[in-house]
Amino acid sequence: MLNRLLGLKSKILPTISSSSSRPSVVGVGVALFWDLNYGKPPPHLPIQTTFQYLRIAASRFGTVRLAIAFTSSSHDTRRRSSSTSPTTHQCPICRWKFVDHSELDSHFRDIHEREQSKRLIDVTSAKGFRKIHLSSKIENFKKAARHVAFTGSGSSDPTEELRRAGVRVRKGDLGAMREEILDALGRSGLQCAVLVSDDLGLTDVLKEAKTRGVKTVVVGGDGGVSEKKVELRRCADAAFTWKEVIKGKAMEAAPKIVQRWKDKDLLQRLEWKHNSSDTRA
């Protein structure tokens, strides 16, 4: 299936104290936390393709340094395939044929997945015919990725697919998830956390992240306005639906959001210095 994508490089800014009395600077590092129980991806896309879009969007907030997926020990994450494995496996893009599905998997990852990552970046600045051409290529890749993901085996385990993509997978209940997230934020020096979930039980994690000077981004849902989704997103600094992530809207909006955060942090630093000067006087 699809494997890891290289994160987009972003400018690293100097670290400052995460004390609640001083503002933070966004850009040093981003952590991606995916709750597989309450942050279910769109069913029409392979989970590694979905992770590709998540990682690209998250990388626009800074350098992705950590990616962890959580699932309960009793949660069955397997996806069933509706088709049987053919004798030969043909790449739906370039038509190369492979005897083993794993060979097709590696080929698709090494060649076409990297091409897709470049298109996702280029399409944001493209215009006219080039934009139409790139958009068509992106849609064709999505169809091809679905074909590759659901051929070759009768069932697949998304957690195994995510591990192959370089994601750490943890099993445990909500309490264990909250503890792991807070521990990661505390020891990794990360200043932006992307949380993929609709679970209202993680509201306190978002609030705690803010007290540590960590910016938070929530991804999940289909754009509905249920009480849980509204409450969870209200606690975050930014929020996106799955549709916005897949269509690239989150990726496009991220730089503007980061700039707004930086402007706000700059004003807070100036205010902090002014108050400190008044205190010394």
Residue pairs with C-beta under 8 A, 6 or more apart in sequence:
1 46
1 47
1 48
1 105
1 148
1 149
1 156
1 161
1 164
2 46
2 48
2 49
2 51
2 52
2 108
2 109
2 113
2 145
2 148
2 149
2 161
2 165
3 48
3 105
3 109
3 113
3 164
3 165
3 166
4 164
4 165
4 166
5 51
5 52
5 55
5 56
5 113
5 114
5 117
5 165
6 117
7 55
7 56
7 58
7 59
7 63
7 64
8 56
8 59
8 60
8 121
9 63
10 27
10 59
10 60
10 61
10 62
10 63
11 27
12 27
12 28
12 63
13 25
13 26
13 27
13 28
14 25
15 25
15 28
15 189
15 191
16 22
16 23
16 24
16 25
17 213
18 24
18 191
18 212
18 213
18 214
19 213
20 211
20 212
20 213
21 272
22 213
22 268
22 269
22 272
23 213
23 264
23 265
23 268
23 269
23 272
24 191
24 213
24 214
24 215
24 265
25 191
25 262
25 265
26 61
26 62
26 191
26 192
26 215
26 258
26 261
26 262
26 265
27 62
27 63
27 191
27 192
27 258
27 262
28 62
28 63
28 189
28 190
28 191
29 62
29 63
29 64
29 65
29 66
29 188
29 189
29 190
29 191
29 192
30 58
30 59
30 61
30 62
30 63
30 64
30 65
30 66
30 190
30 191
30 192
30 193
30 194
31 64
31 65
31 66
31 67
31 68
31 184
31 185
31 188
31 190
31 192
31 193
31 194
32 54
32 55
32 58
32 64
32 66
32 67
32 68
32 194
32 196
33 68
33 70
33 181
33 184
33 193
33 194
33 195
33 196
33 197
34 51
34 54
34 67
34 68
34 69
34 70
34 162
34 167
34 196
34 197
35 69
35 70
35 177
35 195
35 196
35 197
35 199
35 202
36 69
36 70
36 71
36 75
36 77
36 158
36 159
37 70
37 71
37 72
37 75
37 199
38 197
38 198
38 199
38 220
39 195
39 196
39 197
39 198
39 199
39 219
39 220
41 47
41 50
41 242
42 50
42 242
42 246
44 146
45 142
45 145
45 146
45 246
46 145
46 146
46 148
46 149
46 150
46 161
47 79
47 149
47 158
47 161
47 162
48 149
48 161
48 162
48 164
48 165
49 142
49 145
49 146
49 149
50 246
51 67
51 162
51 165
51 167
52 113
52 116
52 117
53 120
53 245
53 246
53 248
54 194
54 196
54 219
54 245
55 64
55 67
56 117
56 120
56 121
56 251
57 194
57 219
57 240
57 245
57 250
57 251
57 254
58 64
58 194
58 217
60 250
60 251
60 254
60 255
60 258
61 192
61 194
61 215
61 217
61 254
61 257
61 258
62 191
62 192
62 258
65 188
65 190
66 168
66 184
66 188
66 190
67 166
67 167
67 168
68 167
68 168
68 169
68 170
68 180
68 181
68 184
69 159
69 162
69 167
69 168
69 169
69 170
70 169
70 170
70 171
70 172
70 177
70 180
71 77
71 159
71 169
71 170
71 171
72 171
72 172
72 173
73 171
73 172
77 157
77 158
77 159
78 155
78 156
78 157
78 158
79 150
79 155
79 156
79 157
79 158
80 154
80 155
81 150
81 151
81 152
81 153
81 154
81 155
81 156
82 150
83 150
83 151
84 154
85 101
85 151
85 152
85 153
85 154
86 151
88 97
88 98
88 99
89 97
89 98
89 99
89 100
89 101
89 103
89 104
89 151
89 152
90 96
90 97
90 98
90 104
91 97
91 98
91 104
91 107
91 108
91 112
91 144
91 148
92 143
92 144
92 147
92 148
93 108
93 112
93 140
93 141
93 144
94 111
94 112
96 107
98 104
98 107
101 151
101 152
101 153
102 152
104 148
104 152
105 148
105 152
108 144
108 145
108 148
112 141
112 144
115 141
116 138
116 141
119 134
119 137
119 138
119 141
120 138
120 248
120 251
122 134
123 131
123 134
123 135
123 138
123 248
124 248
124 251
124 252
126 134
149 156
150 156
159 169
162 169
163 169
170 176
170 177
170 180
172 180
174 199
174 201
174 202
177 202
178 201
178 202
178 204
178 205
181 193
181 195
181 202
181 205
182 205
182 208
182 209
184 190
185 193
185 209
185 212
185 214
186 212
190 214
191 213
191 214
191 215
192 214
192 215
192 216
192 217
193 209
193 214
193 215
193 216
193 217
194 216
194 217
194 218
194 219
195 202
195 205
195 206
195 216
195 217
195 218
195 219
195 236
196 218
196 219
196 220
197 218
197 220
197 232
198 220
198 221
198 228
198 229
198 232
199 228
199 232
200 228
200 231
200 232
202 232
203 231
203 232
203 235
206 216
206 218
206 232
206 235
206 236
207 235
209 215
209 216
210 216
210 235
210 237
215 237
215 238
215 261
216 235
216 236
216 237
216 238
217 236
217 237
217 238
217 239
217 240
218 232
218 233
218 235
218 236
218 238
218 239
218 240
219 239
219 240
219 241
219 242
219 245
219 250
220 229
220 232
220 241
220 242
221 229
221 241
221 242
222 241
222 242
222 243
223 241
223 243
232 239
233 239
237 257
237 261
238 253
238 257
240 249
240 250
240 253
243 249
244 250
244 253
245 251
